[in-house]
Amino acid sequence: EAGVAQSPRYKIIEKRQSVAFWCNPISGHATLYWYQQILGQGPKLLIQFQNNGVVDDSQLPKDRFSAERLKGVDSTLKIQPAKLEDSAVYLCASSVGTGGYEKLFFGSGTQLSVL
Amino acid sequence: QQQVKQSPQSLIVQKGGISIINCAYENTAFDYFPWYQQFPGKGPALLIAIRPDVSEKKEGRFTISFNKSAKQFSLHIMDSQPGDSATYFCAADFPLTGTASKLTFGTGTRLQVTL
């Protein structure tokens, strides 16, 4: 079975620029997650979608971050404008459902460097 | 209150030894406790998980011990191998409204198994 696909793999931008990340979850998975993983820390949930509806976005900095999941499949995460502290790996994950005990399948992430 | 505290930050174990990683939580609403393993350049992958009505779960060389009264759980890796060298994250699942839930990760433990 194909895994979670993310692109680009790496991105280097200057502060105040904008950037977008793309994620294609495992086919048939209803729930899609975006996590931010800062070097040396655990992944932090930014936003969770069930199909194309938002389940939780309480930790998404909404003044600069936005995410959408069109047609309940692919998703994009955008940062505009980027700050130095946004340097991190952005992980996309998907799961079959959205309830408890779900197994999350992660992509390899997009490593963002903001200079 | 949705934090999960993990220790140690790093761990060096000789081949064949036992690796032990500990996690603690405060919120008794957490109802599922998975461990994820992450290799460099990859996303985390589910290793083993436990529900709070069970005190121990074993899968091969990996065992979770769960102490509900102390609000602590730990991962034991028996007969540690160099291939186990990775970063390990404990996590806890917090129920949201309806059937949804939210996974919170610990800060990670970098394990190195030496020959």
Interface residues (C-beta under 8 A of the other chain):
Chain A: V4 G40 Q41 G42 P43 K44 L45 Q48 Q50 V55 D56 L91 A93 G97 T98 G99 G100 Y101 E102 K103 L104 F105 F106 G107 S108 G109
Chain B: Q6 D31 Y32 P34 Y36 G41 K42 G43 P44 A45 L46 A49 R51 F89 A91 D93 P95 L96 T99 A100 S101 K102 L103 T104 F105 G106 T107 G108
